[in-house]
Amino acid sequence: MSAVTLIAFGGPSSSGKTTAAKAVQLVLSHASVLHLDDFYLPDELIPVDPATGELNWDCPEAIDFPKFIAHIKRLKHEGISLELHSIQPGVDMSLTQQQIQALADKADPFKDKPIVLVDGFMLFHDPALLELFDVRLFFHAPFETLKHRRESRKGYNTVAGFWVDPPNYFADVVWPAYLQSHKYLFENGDANAGVNHRVQEQLRFSEFNNVDGTSLLELVDWSLDRIVDHFSS
């Protein structure tokens, strides 16, 4: 059995990582997608943010990481995936059949390789976790762009129900939690200063700045190019 290639699609909330992973799967029909969101703790165990009193869905402590890591290791070493009920909704993909075919042609050299696309907002917070992945793709965008995208969403499925962000939730809870857990990635711990390229080189990840105006085709094409690079090296 060929070794499974694990590809991490990471980044803050609303950075485009889930859309990219699902769109790449559309092109790589033999690949499967695993969502970190499917490893949230039960709703009643989600930590409370001490500053706001709100549930904090965006910190590492909200995820059952022992279960997630065990699952990833089993995938990597045995090629076995547990059956999971995903809480992720479907996504409309605005790619034409012609575009999908052109992208699929690019991926033809590794069409028979077992691939798992893993997306999640907490894949890059811990270098030891990141080491489990063969290809590491980090998506980000400016604060105001991420905030607008997050606040445009109607809500999120949870293990037990549905969550709607309270007012100012992104600025007061999501963003501070993300910065706290990911500050080592950035120059002087400042996300506005950009990725620390020394850290990027050490952890061997590629970054994509998913600013407003970026097309889905650009997102998928860049992701596929990084996967092609991996199989060509």
C-alpha positions as CSV (number, residue, x, y, z in Angstrom):
1,M,0.0,0.0,0.0
2,S,1.3,3.5,-0.9
3,A,1.9,5.8,2.0
4,V,-0.8,8.4,2.6
5,T,0.1,12.0,1.8
6,L,-1.4,14.3,4.4
7,I,-1.9,17.9,3.3
8,A,-2.6,20.6,5.9
9,F,-4.9,23.5,4.9
10,G,-4.5,25.8,7.9
11,G,-5.0,29.4,8.9
12,P,-7.4,31.7,10.9
13,S,-11.1,31.6,10.7
14,S,-12.4,32.8,7.3
15,S,-9.0,32.7,5.6
16,G,-10.3,30.3,2.8
17,K,-8.7,27.1,4.0
18,T,-11.9,25.0,4.0
19,T,-13.0,26.3,0.6
20,A,-9.5,25.6,-0.8
21,A,-9.5,22.0,0.6
22,K,-13.0,21.2,-0.7
23,A,-12.2,22.7,-4.1
24,V,-9.0,20.8,-4.4
25,Q,-11.0,17.6,-3.6
26,L,-13.3,18.5,-6.5
27,V,-10.3,18.3,-8.7
28,L,-8.6,15.3,-6.9
29,S,-11.6,13.1,-6.9
30,H,-9.6,10.3,-5.3
31,A,-8.6,12.4,-2.3
32,S,-10.6,12.7,0.9
33,V,-11.1,15.6,3.3
34,L,-10.8,15.6,7.0
35,H,-12.1,18.7,9.0
36,L,-10.6,19.6,12.4
37,D,-14.0,21.1,13.2
38,D,-15.3,17.5,13.5
39,F,-13.1,17.1,16.5
40,Y,-14.6,19.8,18.7
41,L,-15.4,18.8,22.2
42,P,-19.1,18.5,23.2
43,D,-20.8,21.9,23.5
44,E,-20.9,21.8,27.2
45,L,-17.1,21.4,27.4
46,I,-16.2,24.4,25.3
47,P,-14.1,26.8,27.3
48,V,-15.4,30.2,28.4
49,D,-13.5,33.3,27.4
50,P,-12.7,35.0,30.7
51,A,-12.7,38.5,29.2
52,T,-16.1,38.4,27.6
53,G,-17.9,35.4,29.3
54,E,-18.6,34.0,25.9
55,L,-17.9,30.4,24.8
56,N,-14.5,30.3,23.1
57,W,-14.7,28.0,20.0
58,D,-11.5,29.4,18.6
59,C,-8.9,28.3,21.2
60,P,-6.9,25.0,21.2
61,E,-8.7,23.8,24.3
62,A,-12.0,23.6,22.4
63,I,-10.6,20.7,20.3
64,D,-10.2,17.1,21.3
65,F,-6.6,17.0,20.2
66,P,-5.7,13.5,21.5
67,K,-8.5,12.1,19.4
68,F,-7.5,14.2,16.4
69,I,-3.8,13.3,16.6
70,A,-4.5,9.6,17.0
71,H,-6.7,9.8,13.9
72,I,-4.0,11.6,11.9
73,K,-1.3,9.1,13.0
74,R,-3.6,6.2,12.1
75,L,-4.2,7.7,8.7
76,K,-0.5,8.3,8.1
77,H,0.7,4.9,9.2
78,E,-2.2,2.6,8.4
79,G,-4.2,4.4,5.8
80,I,-7.3,3.9,7.9
81,S,-9.8,6.6,8.6
82,L,-12.7,6.3,11.1
83,E,-16.2,7.1,9.9
84,L,-17.0,10.6,11.0
85,H,-20.2,12.5,10.8
86,S,-19.1,15.9,9.5
87,I,-20.6,19.1,10.9
88,Q,-19.2,21.1,7.9
89,P,-21.8,22.4,5.4
90,G,-21.4,22.0,1.7
91,V,-19.8,24.7,-0.3
92,D,-20.8,25.9,-3.8
93,M,-17.8,25.8,-6.1
94,S,-17.8,28.5,-8.8
95,L,-15.5,26.6,-11.1
96,T,-16.4,25.7,-14.7
97,Q,-16.1,22.1,-16.0
98,Q,-13.3,23.4,-18.3
99,Q,-11.4,24.8,-15.3
100,I,-11.9,21.7,-13.3
101,Q,-10.5,19.6,-16.2
102,A,-7.5,21.8,-16.7
103,L,-6.7,21.6,-13.0
104,A,-7.2,17.8,-13.0
105,D,-4.8,17.5,-15.9
106,K,-2.2,19.3,-13.8
107,A,-2.8,16.7,-11.0
108,D,-2.7,13.7,-13.4
109,P,0.8,12.6,-12.3
110,F,-0.3,11.8,-8.8
111,K,-3.9,10.8,-9.5
112,D,-3.3,7.3,-8.0
113,K,-1.6,8.5,-4.8
114,P,-3.6,8.2,-1.6
115,I,-4.1,11.8,-0.4
116,V,-6.0,13.2,2.6
117,L,-6.7,17.0,2.7
118,V,-6.9,18.2,6.3
119,D,-8.4,21.6,7.1
120,G,-8.5,23.4,10.4
121,F,-7.9,26.7,12.2
122,M,-5.5,25.0,14.7
123,L,-3.1,23.0,12.5
124,F,-0.3,25.6,12.8
125,H,-0.4,26.5,16.5
126,D,1.9,23.6,17.5
127,P,5.1,22.7,15.5
128,A,4.9,19.1,16.7
129,L,1.4,18.8,15.2
130,L,2.5,20.4,12.0
131,E,5.3,17.8,11.6
132,L,2.6,15.1,11.0
133,F,1.8,16.7,7.6
134,D,3.7,16.2,4.3
135,V,2.5,19.4,2.7
136,R,1.7,22.5,4.8
137,L,-0.4,25.3,3.3
138,F,-1.0,28.4,5.4
139,F,-3.8,30.8,4.4
140,H,-4.2,34.2,5.8
141,A,-5.7,37.7,5.1
142,P,-5.8,41.1,6.7
143,F,-7.8,41.5,9.9
144,E,-10.6,43.6,8.4
145,T,-11.1,41.1,5.6
146,L,-11.3,38.1,8.0
147,K,-13.6,40.1,10.2
148,H,-16.0,41.0,7.4
149,R,-16.1,37.4,6.1
150,R,-16.7,35.9,9.5
151,E,-19.5,38.4,10.4
152,S,-21.1,37.7,7.0
153,R,-21.8,34.1,8.0
154,K,-25.1,33.1,9.4
155,G,-23.6,30.7,12.0
156,Y,-22.0,27.3,12.5
157,N,-23.0,23.8,13.1
158,T,-21.8,22.4,16.4
159,V,-21.8,18.9,17.9
160,A,-25.1,19.5,19.6
161,G,-26.7,22.3,17.7
162,F,-26.0,25.6,16.0
163,W,-23.9,28.6,17.0
164,V,-24.3,32.2,16.0
165,D,-21.5,34.7,16.9
166,P,-22.6,37.4,19.4
167,P,-21.8,41.0,18.3
168,N,-18.1,41.8,18.1
169,Y,-17.2,38.1,18.6
170,F,-14.5,38.1,16.0
171,A,-12.6,41.1,17.4
172,D,-13.1,40.2,21.1
173,V,-12.7,36.5,21.1
174,V,-11.7,34.9,17.7
175,W,-8.8,37.2,16.8
176,P,-7.2,37.4,20.2
177,A,-7.3,33.6,20.6
178,Y,-5.8,33.1,17.2
179,L,-3.0,35.6,17.9
180,Q,-2.2,34.1,21.3
181,S,-1.8,30.6,19.8
182,H,-0.1,31.6,16.6
183,K,2.1,34.5,17.5
184,Y,5.3,32.5,17.1
185,L,4.6,32.4,13.3
186,F,4.8,36.2,12.8
187,E,7.5,38.8,12.9
188,N,7.8,40.0,16.5
189,G,4.5,38.1,17.2
190,D,2.6,40.7,15.1
191,A,0.3,39.2,12.4
192,N,0.2,42.6,10.7
193,A,4.0,42.4,10.2
194,G,3.7,39.2,8.2
195,V,5.0,35.7,8.5
196,N,8.5,35.2,10.1
197,H,10.4,33.7,7.2
198,R,13.0,32.1,9.4
199,V,10.1,30.1,11.1
200,Q,8.5,29.5,7.7
201,E,11.7,27.9,6.4
202,Q,12.2,25.8,9.6
203,L,8.6,24.5,9.4
204,R,8.6,24.2,5.6
205,F,5.2,25.7,4.9
206,S,3.9,27.8,2.0
207,E,1.7,30.8,2.6
208,F,-1.1,32.3,0.6
209,N,-2.5,35.8,1.3
210,N,-6.2,35.4,0.4
211,V,-7.1,39.0,0.1
212,D,-10.5,40.3,-1.2
213,G,-10.7,39.8,-5.0
214,T,-8.9,36.5,-5.0
215,S,-10.7,34.0,-7.2
216,L,-11.4,30.4,-6.3
217,L,-9.4,29.4,-9.4
218,E,-6.4,31.2,-8.0
219,L,-6.8,29.6,-4.6
220,V,-7.1,26.1,-6.1
221,D,-4.3,26.6,-8.7
222,W,-1.9,27.8,-6.0
223,S,-2.7,24.9,-3.8
224,L,-2.3,22.3,-6.6
225,D,1.0,23.8,-7.5
226,R,2.3,23.2,-4.0
227,I,1.1,19.6,-4.1
228,V,2.7,19.1,-7.5
229,D,6.0,20.5,-6.1
230,H,5.8,17.9,-3.3
231,F,5.4,15.0,-5.6
232,S,8.0,16.3,-8.0
233,S,10.7,16.8,-5.4
